């Protein structure tokens, strides 16, 4: 099975009017090869943020798995692990 490493990345934005905002993203490696980059964008409006389910859903798509909609938080991570893939989440260097 695939060894998957998720490096969590973050963006931040400071605005005099709106205040501070932050957004999370990830870089995903399959067997130490970069396969997915989910770029976070922190902004006053229309920022881009990826939670764990968003990241796991993209990993499943990259692996060629048919992804169905689920409102159950954690579903995509459980599906990924049920296939026997090793998943590790770490902070990106410099974070």
C-alpha positions in Angstrom: 0.0 0.0 0.0 0.9 3.6 -0.4 2.8 5.5 2.3 1.1 9.0 2.5 2.6 12.0 4.2 0.5 15.1 4.6 2.4 18.3 5.3 0.0 20.9 6.8 0.6 24.5 5.5 -1.0 27.7 6.6 -1.5 31.2 5.2 -2.4 34.3 7.2 -3.7 37.7 6.5 -3.9 40.9 8.6 -6.4 43.6 7.7 -6.9 46.9 9.5 -10.7 46.7 8.8 -11.4 42.9 9.1 -8.7 41.8 11.5 -6.7 38.6 11.3 -7.6 35.6 9.2 -5.9 32.2 8.7 -6.4 29.4 6.2 -5.1 25.8 6.2 -3.9 23.7 3.3 -1.6 20.8 2.6 1.1 19.2 0.5 0.6 15.5 0.1 3.3 13.0 -0.8 2.8 9.4 -1.9 5.9 7.3 -1.2 7.9 10.6 -0.8 6.7 12.0 -4.2 4.7 15.2 -4.2 1.3 14.4 -5.7 -1.2 17.1 -4.4 -0.8 20.7 -3.4 -3.8 22.4 -1.7 -2.8 26.1 -1.5 -4.6 28.0 1.4 -5.5 31.6 0.9 -6.3 33.8 3.9 -8.2 36.9 2.9 -11.0 39.2 4.1 -13.4 37.6 1.6 -13.3 34.5 -0.5 -10.4 32.8 1.2 -9.6 29.2 0.5 -9.3 26.7 3.4 -8.9 22.9 3.4 -10.0 20.8 6.4 -9.0 17.2 7.0 -12.0 15.8 5.1 -11.1 18.0 2.1 -7.5 16.7 2.1 -8.5 13.1 2.5 -11.1 13.4 -0.3 -8.4 14.8 -2.7 -6.1 11.9 -1.7 -8.8 9.3 -2.5 -9.4 11.0 -5.9 -5.7 11.0 -6.7 -5.7 7.2 -5.9 -8.5 6.7 -8.3 -11.2 5.9 -5.8 -14.8 6.8 -6.6 -15.6 9.5 -4.0 -19.2 9.9 -2.8 -20.7 12.7 -0.8 -20.9 12.2 3.0 -21.9 14.6 5.8 -20.2 12.4 8.3 -17.0 14.1 9.5 -14.0 11.8 9.3 -15.6 9.5 6.7 -12.9 10.0 4.0 -10.0 9.4 6.4 -11.6 6.2 7.6 -12.2 5.1 4.0 -8.5 5.8 3.1 -7.2 3.9 6.1 -9.5 1.0 5.4 -7.7 0.4 2.2 -4.5 -0.2 4.2 -2.6 3.0 3.3 -0.2 4.4 5.9 -1.1 8.1 6.6 1.0 10.5 8.6 0.3 14.2 9.2 3.1 16.6 10.0 3.6 20.4 10.0 5.4 21.7 7.0 9.0 22.7 7.6 9.1 26.3 8.8 5.5 26.3 10.1 
